[in-house]
């Protein structure tokens, strides 16, 4: 992964509670940093929101068939959204409390119902120091059925514009559509 290809960087606040008994950031906390960076990334894409999201009407919910009770949504909540299918992290250098870090996040592949994001946790002052890299696969789902649903065109366009991808370059990859 090349740091120059990330258009979005999220500054990490390393908290005392993030540390393990050896005074390193605990391995599970890296996933929290990746999650926070993904959330920050989507906040930067706000113009796409609400264009395709409309509250579910009671008759729509009934027409969709069975409801998945494992995904908690209200009867008038939003019908579609993302679910994490896969998260990976490769640890390269330990993070300690005094480090100043940031997380780069980008969308690298867009499939029909899912997309792949890559992450890089690096030193915010010395970009050659990379602490970890990661990858996430997210699936656009119907929250009431728990089944994959095609990614909204507005979200796809937002990804393509933000990342500088063309529609032909954003095809699916192996593993990205197996939701």
N, C-alpha and C positions, 0 to 999 in steps of 0.2 A: 504494500500500500504506500502510495506516495502522498506525503502531507500536502503537497501543492494542489491535489485534486479535491480537497475538502472545501466546500463553500460555507460550511457551518461549524463554528467552534463554540463549545459550551465551557465556561470556566468552572472548575471543580472546587468546591469548598471541602477540604479534608477535615473532618471533625474528629475529636478525641474518641468518640464512641465507635468510629470506623476502624480503630486499631485493634490488633490482636495482642496476645501477651508478649510477642517479640517486638512490639512497637511498629509493625508494618500494617498497612491497610489489609484487612482480612479479605481473602479471595472472593467471598460472596458479595462484598461491598462494591466490587468492580461492576457487577451487574446492575446495582443501583445507579452508579454513575452513567452507565450506558442508557438506562431507562430515562434518567433525567435529561440526558442529551437528546434522546429521541423526542421527548416531550418538547424541549426547546426548539428542535428542528420543525416540528409540526406547528408550533406557535408562529414560526416564520412563514408558514404557508397559509396563514389565516384566510386570505381571500377565497380559497376554495371551500371553506367551511360554510355550512348552511345553504349552499347552492343546491346540494343534492340531499341534504338532511332535512326531512320534514317530520314533525311528530306523527307517530303511528295513530291512525284512526281505528276505532274499535272494529269497524267492518273489515279493514285491511288485515288486522291481526287474525281475525277469524278465517279470512280467505287463505291465509298462509298455511293453514293446517296446524299440525301439532306444535306446541310450545316446548322449548327446551328448558326445563326447570333448573338446570345447572348454571345458566347464565341469568343473573338477576337484573331485570329491567322492569320499569313500571309500565302499566298499560298504555300510558301516553308518552313513554320515553322514546329516545331515538332507536330506530329499527336496525341500523347498520353501523358497523365500526370494525376496528382492528382487534385481532387476537394474536398473541405471540405464539408462533408454532415452534420456533427454535431459537436458542441463544447460545453462542459459544464465545469463549474468551481465551486468548493465548497470553500468558504472563511472560513478560520479557525482563523487566526490572522491578524490584519491589518499590512500592510507594510508601513514603513515610510522611509524618505530619508536617514537616517543614517544606516538603515539595510543593511547588506551584504547578498545578496540572490543568490541562484542558482536554476535552473530548471532541474529536472531529467525528462528524456523522454525515453519511451520504447514502443516497439510494443508487444502487449499482445495476439492479435488474428489476424490470416491471413485467409481471406476467398477467394472465387474465384475471385471477382472483388473489394473487399474492405479489409481494415484492420483497427484495433483499436489500438490507442496509449493512454497510460496513462501518466500523468504528475504529478510532485510534486514540489512545490515551497517551499524551506526550507532555513533556515539560513545556510550560508556556513561555519560558525565556530561552531555553536551549532546545530547539525543535529536533535536534538529532537524538535526543534522549526520549525514546519511546518506551513507555512502561507496559503497554498491553495493546493488543489488537482484538477486534471482535467482529462478529457477524450475527445478524438477526434476520429471521424470516417471519414476516407478518402476513396474516391472511385477512382479507376483507370479508366479513361475515354478516349474515342475517342473525342478529342476536336472539331472535325468538325461536329459530330452528337450530341454531348452532352450526349451520352449513355455510360453506364458502359462497360468495356472491361476487359477480364481476365488480372490479374496482370502478368507482364513478369516473366518468370522463373528466370532470373538473379536477379530481385528485391526480389522475394520470397526467393531465396537462400541467398542473402545478409542479409535479415532480420533474417533468421534462423541461419546463422553463427554468426552474431553480438549478437543476443539474446540467443544463445545456445538452440534454439528450434529444435525439430525434426519435420519432415514433418507431422507426425500423430498428433502432439500436436498443430499444427497451423490451425486446422479446423475452420470453420466459427462459429459464435455465433449468437443468435437471434438479429436481428436489424442490423447486420453488412452487410448483403447482400441485404437489402431492398432499393437499390439505384434507 
